[in-house]
Amino acid sequence: MKNCAYCGKSEKLTKEHIWPSTLIKKYEDLLTYNKSQNKLYKGDATIKDVCAECNNVHLGKLDFYLSSLFDTHLKNILKPGENAYLEYDYDQLLRALLKISFNSARSFATDKTIKTHKKFIKYILEGVCRGSIMLRLQIVTASKTLNTQDNTENMFKPEVLRCTDIDYDGALGNRFMIRMIAINSFWFYIIIPYNNEPPHKWREFLGGFCNWIIQPGVLVNPSSSKLEIPVEKTTFFHPQLLGSLLDANPGA
């Protein structure tokens, strides 16, 4: 018996999908990226370190919520010039995203990143003790591409599921962890300080991040349930946003 990554109990461990299987099934031709091998492959990314109760009861509820939110909002690939709108339950959304981020971190991330996620295990499982954390949302619309051979115009669509680190190297970048969870046009940033930071350090960090090389997105307000993002605060999908995926081996 090994200990469950969430509750810590010594139990028989089950296979946990890094991304909810209900979400993965909504895509026809989704490839999984293996960061250690820099390779894409057909199949679901899983990790086997979660007990049945955590997997099927607590985490299953979060999977159901995110799958429902996908059907109402996140499935949409927004077009250039479109405004974005999201209705959400803040804690369920953040817990579901943290769960994906923590699952992914246990597969490929550093010990420091994993340790930082562990501070939120109780919040992920039970929705209590949220702690010091920020959620932001960047809308990435489709972009137009031109085939120069026949002068036809196509759409380059952000039809992706991705979880990764944002390697911010600006002001106080060494004191905050930024994780990105992208679901089609909805790219969420989870920002967590490695240690408790006073308000003025948060402001200094955000001042740098909001003027960095990527769009910082808008704040997802924990005291609200609706978010409207005007077109001037969106960005368009371009190859550089894929980062290391551009050079990934397509596999078999």
Summary of the structure (lengths in Angstrom):
residues: 252
radius of gyration: 18.3
end to end distance: 34.8
largest distance: 61.9
contacts: 716
relative contact order: 0.18
helix: 34%
strand: 29%
